[in-house]
């Protein structure tokens, strides 16, 4: 196996473990640090990809055949669906959705992870403030 194939299977393995964790642990709130770290790691990987293959490769990869278009369509749908489900929680925390929508629209998962990190941080801050107010 070459490096790209190993990376492909490593991503499948990590995603499977994350899915199992979500199913078994049943987390009730997001972790801002995990979302921020995932955003940083994926941003770094993306920067390496752009440095080696260029921005045009995104278009070439997704527009060369029906499989590329299907993967592109899948990515767009997943990002829009995630934004749809996250938006009400973000509004409740006072987040301005327009800049987040622009970031997500231009960077997909990178912007979505950054938005989740901010949202989770705000939610955890408001829970802490509510708990502190209840004890005083």
GROMACS elastic network, one bead per residue, 0.5 to 0.9 nm:
[ bonds ]
;  ai    aj funct       b0    kb
    1     4     6  0.81017   500
    1     5     6  0.59438   500
    1     6     6  0.64902   500
    2     5     6  0.54265   500
    2     6     6  0.63331   500
    2     7     6  0.87309   500
    3     6     6  0.50958   500
    3     7     6  0.61215   500
    3     8     6  0.85806   500
    4     8     6  0.60958   500
    4     9     6  0.87576   500
    5     9     6  0.63710   500
    5    10     6  0.85345   500
    6     9     6  0.52757   500
    6    10     6  0.60475   500
    6    11     6  0.86367   500
    7    11     6  0.61429   500
    7    12     6  0.86342   500
    8    11     6  0.53430   500
    8    12     6  0.64455   500
    8    13     6  0.87840   500
    9    13     6  0.60692   500
    9    14     6  0.85561   500
   10    13     6  0.50427   500
   10    14     6  0.61072   500
   10    15     6  0.84916   500
   11    14     6  0.51204   500
   11    15     6  0.59873   500
   11    16     6  0.84233   500
   12    15     6  0.51507   500
   12    16     6  0.60481   500
   12    17     6  0.86316   500
   13    16     6  0.51031   500
   13    17     6  0.62255   500
   13    18     6  0.86224   500
   14    17     6  0.51376   500
   14    18     6  0.61630   500
   14    19     6  0.86210   500
   15    18     6  0.50203   500
   15    19     6  0.61308   500
   15    20     6  0.86028   500
   16    19     6  0.50614   500
   16    20     6  0.61773   500
   16    21     6  0.85900   500
   17    20     6  0.50600   500
   17    21     6  0.61217   500
   17    22     6  0.86280   500
   18    21     6  0.50441   500
   18    22     6  0.62151   500
   18    23     6  0.86737   500
   19    22     6  0.51008   500
   19    23     6  0.62247   500
   19    24     6  0.86165   500
   20    23     6  0.50942   500
   20    24     6  0.59912   500
   20    25     6  0.81866   500
   21    24     6  0.52318   500
   21    25     6  0.54742   500
   21    26     6  0.74564   500
   21    27     6  0.84996   500
   22    25     6  0.56074   500
   22    26     6  0.52926   500
   22    27     6  0.64299   500
   23    26     6  0.55744   500
   23    27     6  0.85208   500
   24    27     6  0.86322   500
   27    30     6  0.74048   500
   29   120     6  0.74430   500
   29   123     6  0.84982   500
   29   124     6  0.83409   500
   30    34     6  0.83929   500
   30    35     6  0.80484   500
   30   116     6  0.78936   500
   30   117     6  0.81089   500
   30   119     6  0.85096   500
   30   120     6  0.53747   500
   30   121     6  0.84372   500
   30   123     6  0.86589   500
   30   124     6  0.85837   500
   31    34     6  0.54493   500
   31    35     6  0.63525   500
   31    36     6  0.86857   500
   31   116     6  0.86555   500
   31   117     6  0.72079   500
   31   120     6  0.60571   500
   31   121     6  0.76147   500
   31   124     6  0.86893   500
   32    35     6  0.51819   500
   32    36     6  0.60526   500
   32    37     6  0.85557   500
   32   114     6  0.89975   500
   32   116     6  0.70473   500
   32   118     6  0.67028   500
   32   119     6  0.76010   500
   32   121     6  0.52332   500
   32   122     6  0.88341   500
   32   124     6  0.85028   500
   33    36     6  0.50510   500
   33    37     6  0.60325   500
   33    38     6  0.85167   500
   33   117     6  0.67516   500
   33   120     6  0.87514   500
   33   121     6  0.82817   500
   34    37     6  0.51002   500
   34    38     6  0.60923   500
   34    39     6  0.84739   500
   34   117     6  0.76720   500
   35    38     6  0.51624   500
   35    39     6  0.60978   500
   35    40     6  0.86517   500
   35   113     6  0.55445   500
   35   114     6  0.68931   500
   35   115     6  0.86821   500
   35   116     6  0.63349   500
   35   118     6  0.87085   500
   35   120     6  0.84278   500
   36    40     6  0.61669   500
   36    41     6  0.86459   500
   36   113     6  0.66857   500
   36   114     6  0.61050   500
   36   115     6  0.89876   500
   36   116     6  0.80709   500
   36   117     6  0.52865   500
   36   118     6  0.83020   500
   37    40     6  0.50285   500
   37    41     6  0.60944   500
   37    42     6  0.84785   500
   37   113     6  0.89304   500
   37   117     6  0.88728   500
   38    41     6  0.51522   500
   38    42     6  0.59919   500
   38    43     6  0.82905   500
   38   110     6  0.84087   500
   38   113     6  0.70265   500
   38   114     6  0.87981   500
   39    42     6  0.53045   500
   39    43     6  0.58970   500
   39    44     6  0.85061   500
   39   109     6  0.78675   500
   39   110     6  0.54015   500
   39   111     6  0.77705   500
   39   112     6  0.83452   500
   39   113     6  0.52801   500
   39   114     6  0.59978   500
   39   117     6  0.84314   500
   40    43     6  0.50349   500
   40    44     6  0.60923   500
   40    45     6  0.86103   500
   40   110     6  0.81036   500
   40   113     6  0.89880   500
   40   114     6  0.86904   500
   41    44     6  0.51275   500
   41    45     6  0.62395   500
   41    46     6  0.86058   500
   42    46     6  0.60465   500
   42    47     6  0.85538   500
   42   109     6  0.83780   500
   42   110     6  0.67202   500
   43    46     6  0.50186   500
   43    47     6  0.61518   500
   43    48     6  0.86895   500
   43   110     6  0.63071   500
   44    47     6  0.50939   500
   44    48     6  0.63325   500
   44    49     6  0.86777   500
   45    48     6  0.51541   500
   45    49     6  0.62641   500
   45    50     6  0.87163   500
   46    50     6  0.61307   500
   46    51     6  0.85225   500
   47    50     6  0.50792   500
   47    51     6  0.60570   500
   47    52     6  0.85755   500
   48    51     6  0.50703   500
   48    52     6  0.61601   500
   48    53     6  0.84407   500
   49    52     6  0.52116   500
   49    53     6  0.57455   500
   49    54     6  0.70148   500
   49    55     6  0.84200   500
   50    53     6  0.52880   500
   50    55     6  0.54936   500
   50    56     6  0.86535   500
   50    57     6  0.80923   500
   50    58     6  0.88861   500
   51    54     6  0.58170   500
   51    55     6  0.84092   500
   53    56     6  0.78273   500
   53    57     6  0.61207   500
   53    58     6  0.89187   500
   54    57     6  0.57257   500
   54    58     6  0.79726   500
   55    58     6  0.58169   500
   55    59     6  0.76838   500
   56    59     6  0.54007   500
   56    60     6  0.63175   500
   56    61     6  0.86257   500
   57    61     6  0.57326   500
   57    62     6  0.83618   500
   58    61     6  0.52426   500
   58    62     6  0.62554   500
   58    63     6  0.84754   500
   59    62     6  0.53066   500
   59    63     6  0.57648   500
   59    64     6  0.81691   500
   60    63     6  0.53697   500
   60    64     6  0.57684   500
   60    68     6  0.86119   500
   61    64     6  0.60398   500
   61    65     6  0.84087   500
   61    68     6  0.60343   500
   61    69     6  0.86303   500
   61    72     6  0.89835   500
   62    65     6  0.73607   500
   62    66     6  0.84843   500
   62    67     6  0.77892   500
   62    69     6  0.52115   500
   62    70     6  0.80389   500
   62    71     6  0.69799   500
   62    72     6  0.57457   500
   63    66     6  0.76656   500
   63    67     6  0.86579   500
   63    68     6  0.56956   500
   63    69     6  0.56773   500
   63    72     6  0.83317   500
   64    67     6  0.81889   500
   64    68     6  0.62209   500
   64    69     6  0.76981   500
   65    68     6  0.53477   500
   65    69     6  0.64665   500
   65    70     6  0.87255   500
   66    69     6  0.50502   500
   66    70     6  0.60269   500
   66    71     6  0.86041   500
   67    71     6  0.61826   500
   67    72     6  0.85372   500
   68    71     6  0.51601   500
   68    72     6  0.61415   500
   68    73     6  0.85702   500
   69    73     6  0.60024   500
   69    74     6  0.84556   500
   70    73     6  0.50553   500
   70    74     6  0.60513   500
   70    75     6  0.85803   500
   71    74     6  0.50089   500
   71    75     6  0.61549   500
   71    76     6  0.86435   500
   72    75     6  0.51205   500
   72    76     6  0.62070   500
   72    77     6  0.86099   500
   73    76     6  0.51562   500
   73    77     6  0.61063   500
   73    78     6  0.85634   500
   74    77     6  0.51829   500
   74    78     6  0.60919   500
   74    79     6  0.86008   500
   75    78     6  0.52183   500
   75    79     6  0.61901   500
   75    80     6  0.86160   500
   75   108     6  0.79256   500
   75   109     6  0.87491   500
   76    79     6  0.52861   500
   76    80     6  0.61621   500
   76    81     6  0.85607   500
   76   105     6  0.88322   500
   76   108     6  0.77184   500
   77    80     6  0.51787   500
   77    81     6  0.60000   500
   77    82     6  0.84803   500
   78    81     6  0.51490   500
   78    82     6  0.60467   500
   78    83     6  0.85226   500
   79    82     6  0.51277   500
   79    83     6  0.60845   500
   79    84     6  0.85116   500
   79   104     6  0.77072   500
   79   105     6  0.84951   500
   79   108     6  0.62701   500
   79   109     6  0.68979   500
   79   112     6  0.74252   500
   80    83     6  0.50790   500
   80    84     6  0.60526   500
   80    85     6  0.87316   500
   80   104     6  0.88864   500
   80   105     6  0.88464   500
   81    85     6  0.63717   500
   81    86     6  0.86559   500
   82    85     6  0.52489   500
   82    86     6  0.60907   500
   82    87     6  0.84596   500
   82   112     6  0.79680   500
   83    86     6  0.50574   500
   83    87     6  0.57251   500
   83   101     6  0.79437   500
   83   104     6  0.83433   500
   83   112     6  0.73733   500
   84    87     6  0.54852   500
   84    88     6  0.76990   500
   85    88     6  0.67640   500
   85    89     6  0.78803   500
   86    89     6  0.55488   500
   86    90     6  0.62267   500
   86    91     6  0.87735   500
   86   115     6  0.88495   500
   86   116     6  0.79032   500
   86   119     6  0.85949   500
   87    91     6  0.60665   500
   87    92     6  0.85593   500
   87    95     6  0.88561   500
   87    97     6  0.71871   500
   88    91     6  0.51055   500
   88    92     6  0.61993   500
   88    93     6  0.87718   500
   89    92     6  0.50505   500
   89    93     6  0.64685   500
   89    94     6  0.89014   500
   89    95     6  0.88726   500
   89   119     6  0.76660   500
   89   123     6  0.87101   500
   90    93     6  0.51389   500
   90    94     6  0.64508   500
   90    95     6  0.52886   500
   90    96     6  0.79093   500
   90    97     6  0.74804   500
   90   115     6  0.85137   500
   90   116     6  0.87507   500
   90   118     6  0.88894   500
   90   119     6  0.59874   500
   90   122     6  0.88309   500
   90   123     6  0.89364   500
   91    94     6  0.50015   500
   91    95     6  0.53481   500
   91    96     6  0.70656   500
   91    97     6  0.72689   500
   92    95     6  0.75312   500
   93   119     6  0.73027   500
   93   122     6  0.65444   500
   93   123     6  0.68962   500
   93   126     6  0.83181   500
   94    97     6  0.89772   500
   95   100     6  0.85897   500
   95   118     6  0.88451   500
   95   119     6  0.78991   500
   96    99     6  0.66613   500
   96   100     6  0.72116   500
   97   100     6  0.50966   500
   97   101     6  0.59039   500
   97   102     6  0.85893   500
   98   101     6  0.50867   500
   98   102     6  0.62855   500
   98   103     6  0.86898   500
   99   102     6  0.50827   500
   99   103     6  0.61801   500
   99   104     6  0.85691   500
  100   103     6  0.50329   500
  100   104     6  0.60115   500
  100   105     6  0.83222   500
  100   111     6  0.70791   500
  100   112     6  0.79541   500
  100   114     6  0.87611   500
  100   115     6  0.66196   500
  101   104     6  0.50873   500
  101   105     6  0.58359   500
  101   106     6  0.85566   500
  101   111     6  0.83133   500
  101   112     6  0.87631   500
  102   106     6  0.62378   500
  102   107     6  0.85485   500
  102   111     6  0.85835   500
  103   106     6  0.53129   500
  103   107     6  0.59586   500
  103   108     6  0.75309   500
  103   110     6  0.83062   500
  103   111     6  0.52022   500
  103   112     6  0.79596   500
  103   115     6  0.88856   500
  104   107     6  0.51824   500
  104   109     6  0.68719   500
  104   110     6  0.71228   500
  104   112     6  0.55743   500
  104   113     6  0.89043   500
  104   114     6  0.89135   500
  104   115     6  0.83557   500
  105   108     6  0.57335   500
  105   111     6  0.78766   500
  106   111     6  0.78420   500
  107   110     6  0.54994   500
  107   111     6  0.55225   500
  107   112     6  0.81082   500
  108   111     6  0.56515   500
  108   112     6  0.62258   500
  108   113     6  0.87407   500
  109   113     6  0.58848   500
  109   114     6  0.84049   500
  110   113     6  0.52737   500
  110   114     6  0.62706   500
  110   115     6  0.86518   500
  111   114     6  0.50047   500
  111   115     6  0.60555   500
  111   116     6  0.85280   500
  112   115     6  0.50490   500
  112   116     6  0.61266   500
  112   117     6  0.85893   500
  113   117     6  0.61064   500
  113   118     6  0.86548   500
  114   117     6  0.50914   500
  114   118     6  0.63337   500
  114   119     6  0.85887   500
  115   118     6  0.51704   500
  115   119     6  0.60206   500
  115   120     6  0.84981   500
  116   120     6  0.58725   500
  116   121     6  0.83365   500
  117   120     6  0.52717   500
  117   121     6  0.61213   500
  117   122     6  0.86443   500
  118   121     6  0.51186   500
  118   122     6  0.61613   500
  118   123     6  0.85825   500
  119   122     6  0.51527   500
  119   123     6  0.60919   500
  119   124     6  0.85470   500
  120   123     6  0.50689   500
  120   124     6  0.60627   500
  120   125     6  0.85065   500
  121   124     6  0.51801   500
  121   125     6  0.61214   500
  121   126     6  0.86786   500
  122   125     6  0.50215   500
  122   126     6  0.61700   500
  122   127     6  0.85764   500
  123   126     6  0.52015   500
  123   127     6  0.61577   500
  123   128     6  0.85882   500
  124   127     6  0.50874   500
  124   128     6  0.61517   500
  124   129     6  0.86306   500
  125   128     6  0.51002   500
  125   129     6  0.61948   500
  125   130     6  0.86035   500
  126   130     6  0.60413   500
  126   131     6  0.85166   500
  127   130     6  0.50484   500
  127   131     6  0.60995   500
  127   132     6  0.85262   500
  128   131     6  0.51178   500
  128   132     6  0.60889   500
  128   133     6  0.85650   500
  129   132     6  0.50628   500
  129   133     6  0.60949   500
  129   134     6  0.85680   500
  130   133     6  0.51270   500
  130   134     6  0.61679   500
  130   135     6  0.88302   500
  131   134     6  0.51077   500
  131   135     6  0.64835   500
  131   136     6  0.89914   500
  132   135     6  0.53510   500
  132   136     6  0.65682   500
  133   136     6  0.53583   500
